[in-house]
């Protein structure tokens, strides 16, 4: 088991290096806006731009710049500086925005699991029942609905300011709330919106996993033992059906923390990493974009590492192979 | 064997139909047999003959919205077919146990052997975990697994095929059942392991006095362990006989075909292995009359009506479903070399 973890860890480090290199190439070698010119602003002279270029080290050869970048990232997690936010370190901007994104992601993940597991299991066990058909049509609808549209509909229906039924805090409520409970309240609609499509995908996935597992020989053995059906479904069926869901969950949480909640954060004006990414793109604040993308890649690599280790814990066959 | 003649399980007119998209699939069609205390009953037939479905249905393991089960299966004064799910569940793994063909896929890959054994014990009796674990070690030792205490913490994939089937048997015997149903228990094992598992089942039968239903497609297995044999074809029994009578005086042409297609080292190698021509009938559309008629070279006009399963050879313990007279049968079943077969190759 330890060897397995060590192997995965090494692989994660290698992967992070490759990812860093690819991102560096995308933002520094492929043609983008000239960062020196962006910093200099309008009407700057050629000499001024050249001076900025020299001070940023942009005239150095590309491998020197990459080495410097990697060194900065490794030694002090320096992801560069924002062009349009007073040269603020990208790292600090991200850390500032991270709590909102973590709260949004974790809450939504709990919500979608809480909905998808029972729905998926019941649909699988009562296959082709009215309940199964209803939930499968509902989930298909939710999967098809775009998040920004769902967000606007949710606001229109339930927001305290503009909603038809004024029950939940609406746009910008997260920034305005100053207590934790207030922030939780502000997250209710974003959680629902962010969780709905994922809950639908998970419910369908868990259903199909469960249907497959319940046809396995060891399920028949459990029944032949005389185990009550509830035990057969939970201890023997669900245990197997949920194991591959761990993989899915790790990747989904990783990408959401990496800024993939961009639409939800934008619609609800939540000051999270995704929202920051959206405005950075709007301003061509390329060092900020690069920093957020690299930071997101870190999250994804780290979560796949967690998933690999967790998977080995859950499935004894992986441990020994 | 204890008191032969006392019926432990009495199945009569068992019918199992699955509703499928292609139509009604009659997997078991009027199966009747008795199982006596302490005996090993071999049920032989090709895949699709309904032998597995019949035994699963007796335990209620084929019940579902698309399954219709009728007939009777009397056990201990109760009809298992009519029994409620909860009462049946109490019998399963307790009074009647079952083991299956592939022990790897039949054991849960995520749980240790010990945990699965302990579950089998605790489902039916309130034993503390430590007591159940001690019992689990006893059971593993009983089925010949060395170093049982240590192996309790191992997972099924760490066991060899034969050891897995031994663990399955240990699990099935956890509550000392009256009946063990073994559904092709040796098919997935190599030949030497097969013999060991069959030997183990025979020993345990002596030791525990339980009855065994041995489901197999392999006449060699039947010859090895069974006291009586039921030959199944198209969801029904076509012949029922004590094991010696089946091999030395087979009455049904299908049985002749089965006997004729066994590979044997003591016979000169034929150019082609004898086989029964044609395919078993589709359970979606069974032929009228004798179900074997379309494949039987000895069929005649009377076969348009299905013969009942009854003694015809003069031995009251030996029943079959074939209209031919006993002397005709004895003449027709002999193929070249004096061996038994369906027809000359």
HADDOCK unambig.tbl for C-alpha pairs under 7 A between the chains (distance, minus, plus):
assign (segid A and resid 217 and name CA) (segid B and resid 105 and name CA) 5.58 0.50 0.50
assign (segid A and resid 217 and name CA) (segid B and resid 106 and name CA) 4.67 0.50 0.50
assign (segid A and resid 218 and name CA) (segid B and resid 105 and name CA) 6.05 0.50 0.50
assign (segid A and resid 218 and name CA) (segid B and resid 106 and name CA) 4.11 0.50 0.50
assign (segid A and resid 218 and name CA) (segid B and resid 107 and name CA) 5.06 0.50 0.50
assign (segid A and resid 218 and name CA) (segid B and resid 108 and name CA) 5.31 0.50 0.50
assign (segid A and resid 221 and name CA) (segid B and resid 106 and name CA) 5.95 0.50 0.50
assign (segid A and resid 224 and name CA) (segid B and resid 92 and name CA) 5.61 0.50 0.50
assign (segid A and resid 224 and name CA) (segid B and resid 93 and name CA) 5.74 0.50 0.50
assign (segid A and resid 224 and name CA) (segid B and resid 97 and name CA) 6.69 0.50 0.50
assign (segid A and resid 224 and name CA) (segid B and resid 98 and name CA) 6.33 0.50 0.50
assign (segid A and resid 225 and name CA) (segid B and resid 92 and name CA) 5.76 0.50 0.50
assign (segid A and resid 225 and name CA) (segid B and resid 93 and name CA) 4.07 0.50 0.50
assign (segid A and resid 225 and name CA) (segid B and resid 120 and name CA) 5.79 0.50 0.50
assign (segid A and resid 226 and name CA) (segid B and resid 89 and name CA) 4.81 0.50 0.50
assign (segid A and resid 226 and name CA) (segid B and resid 90 and name CA) 6.11 0.50 0.50
assign (segid A and resid 226 and name CA) (segid B and resid 92 and name CA) 4.65 0.50 0.50
assign (segid A and resid 226 and name CA) (segid B and resid 93 and name CA) 5.26 0.50 0.50
assign (segid A and resid 226 and name CA) (segid B and resid 123 and name CA) 6.70 0.50 0.50
assign (segid A and resid 227 and name CA) (segid B and resid 123 and name CA) 5.90 0.50 0.50
assign (segid A and resid 315 and name CA) (segid B and resid 110 and name CA) 5.80 0.50 0.50
assign (segid A and resid 316 and name CA) (segid B and resid 110 and name CA) 6.07 0.50 0.50
